[in-house]
Amino acid sequence: MIDNIFNELPLLKDFKDLKERNHVYSRQYGVGIICSLYNDEIVVQFSGLRKRVAVHDEISRVPAKYLQKQTTKIEVSHDGNAMSFKEFKKRNRLEQKRAEIRQALLKIK
């Protein structure tokens, strides 16, 4: 699915706007990171392969939004309050500790 999105990216006609460490997409090799820039060629590190690529090799620049880690935030409604699942678990742990401490204090008395 992501390959279909990358295949629709516009092809680069020149490498003037690129910098080292930019991500590019090649239909033949996939996503890679630019290692070196030359006048009309670039050296790209694909997974396990370092390749010198020219403009006619159909290279596209990958937008930053495709490189960001996708996160999902789960929200829980507790006592009428909306909170994240992480916060919900933290509150439950604290409540359990309080209950254990109360039980221990009652046993001492």
N, C-alpha and C positions, 0 to 999 in steps of 0.2 A: 504494500500500500504506500509506504513512504517513498519507494522508488518511483511510483507513478507521479507523486508530487514533485520529486526532484527532476524527473524527466521533463516536466513542464516549465522548469526554470529557464529564463532567457540565457542564451549562449553568449559568452564573452567574445567581443570582437578584438579587444586588446587587453593587455595586462597592466595598464597604467594605474588603475585604482586599487590594485591588490597590494598587500603587504605580507611580510613573513608572518607565519602563524595563523593566517586566514584559512578558513575551510572552503574547499572547492569540491565539486561533484563531477565525476567523469562517468559517462554512461558505460564505459568499458570496465573501469576499475572500482567505481564506487566513491565514497567520501574519503578525502585525504586532506592533509595539512601542508601548506606551502613551506618549503625549507629554504629555497633560494630563488631569487628573481634575477632574470637577465632581460635584455632588450625585447626579444620576441619569444622567449621560452621561460618556463618556470620548472623547478624541480619540486615534485610533490611526493610526500611520504604517505602512501596508502598502507593498509594493514599488511605488513610483511613485504612490502615492495616499494622501492624508491624509483620514481620514473620521471624522465625529462619530458615535458609536455609542451606542445606548440599550440597556437591559436586554433588551427584547423582540426585539433583533436577533440573538439566539442566539450569545452570545460564551462561549467556554470558556477557562479559564486553561491554559497549556501547562506541564506539569511540567518541572523543570530537567533531568531525565534525558533528555528528548527533544532538548534543545538542546546537549548535550555532543557534542564531536567524537568520532566513533567511531574507535578506533585498533585496529590489529591488530598483534600482536607475533609475529614469526616466530622460532621457536627452532630452533637447529641443534645437532646432537650431533657434537662434534669431540673425538677422543681420549677418549671416555667422559664428557666434560663437556658439560652443556647450557648454551648461551649464546645471546644474542640474535644475530640476523643482522648487526646493526650492529657488534657486538663481534667477530664472526667475520671480517668484512671488514677491520676495523682490524688484527686479528692477522695476516691474510694479507698486508696491505700492509707491515707491519713486518718480516715474514719475508722478503718480496721485497727490501726495502731492505737487510736484513742480508746476504742472498745476493749482492746486487750489490756491497756493500762488500767482502765476502770475495773475490769474483772480482777486484775492482780491486786489493786488497792482494796477491793471488797473482801478478797481472801485474807489479806493481812489483818483487817479489822476483825 
